[in-house]
Amino acid sequence: MSLLIIFLIAVALIFDFLNGLHDAANSIATIVSTRVLSPRYAVAWAAFFNFIAFLVFGLHVAATVGTGIVAPAVISDQVIFAALMGAIIWNIVTWLAGIPSSSSHALIGGLVGAGVCAGGLDAVVWSGLGKTAAAIVLSPATGFVLALFLVLFVSWAFLKVTPFKADNIFRKVQFLSASAYSLGHGGNDAQKTMGIIAALLFAHGLSGDHFVVPFWVVLACQTAMALGTLFGGWRIVRTMGSRITHLTPTQGVCAETAGSMTLFAATWLGIPVSTTHTITGAIVGVGAARRVSAVRWNVAKDIVVAWVVTMPAAGLLGAGFYLIANAAGMR
């Protein structure tokens, strides 16, 4: 294994770490904002379930990212480097600005931008990219609808229970719902980096005649994401946990349960969805279930704008880094 390949794997793991750092809010915002756990314990709790996600899910998302977004024939060191750098730069910019954009779509955008530079539009696997693009709408919409119905169901089921007793019950239940969401987050997001590293190894003939994800890659990616989550993303926690809508433990459970159901389904189907989009849709759903005015729609609007901009912005960055890599003679 050459030094260049080792360097690119290290860059991929840096992206994975930043993904966990950037998306820590997805896993812990609700349980922190409801004061069920302090931020320090919440990130440790989320990081643990981020790490063990590989024991629960297959590697369908990794296969989609590795072979189903850009044709394997155009994958090269330049393409991998450019895709990762485009996603990393976009993640850092949005993290510093406190914008909960999608690390997943930043990576996909960077990969497509670099792939098109390398092989033209024919390099794009449109069916895989179409599924990912559709998820920009479907994942938050699914989270929104599920959360809305869960709030309505819980409100009906606990109609005769005092608010104080219900609050105590859901403070305990939220440990389970937060765990499930962190599991779904680790299962879907870490696999995207696995797919990138596996594609790199496959392009160099280091993984045999078929695309596979070596177990060491699985462990490395899950560890990098868990460490990123452990360091947290406090700027985005504030946006996700309090600026969109005020959350009670009951609403936190409904949002996390709706989000985890959406992520579990997408991961088993091999669809790389945005955990940020999913939990945001669910949080908006629980807020809207109370009353429409409970949601700060101006904040939600700003988040939606970030969703729309992420893939093309990361794509342009990926294309730019591909040209830089080519000019520098990277092979």
Secondary structure, 3 states (H helix, E strand, C coil): CCHHHHHHHHHHHHHHHHHHHHHHHHHHHHHHHCCCCCHHHHHHHHHHHHHHHHHCCCCHHHHHHHHCCECHHHCCHHHHHHHHHHHHHHHHHHHHCCCCCCHHHHHHHHHHHHHHHHHCHHHECHHHHHHHHHHHHHHHHHHHHHHHHHHHHHHHHCCCCCHHHHHHHHHHHHHHHHHHHHHHHHHHHHHHHHHHHHHHHHHCCCCCCCCCCCHHHHHHHHHHHHHHHHHCCHHHHHHHHHHCCCCCHHHHHHHHHHHHHHHHHHHHHCCCCCHHHHHHHHHHHHHHHHCHHHCCHHHHHHHHHHHHHHHHHHHHHHHHHHHHHHHCCCC
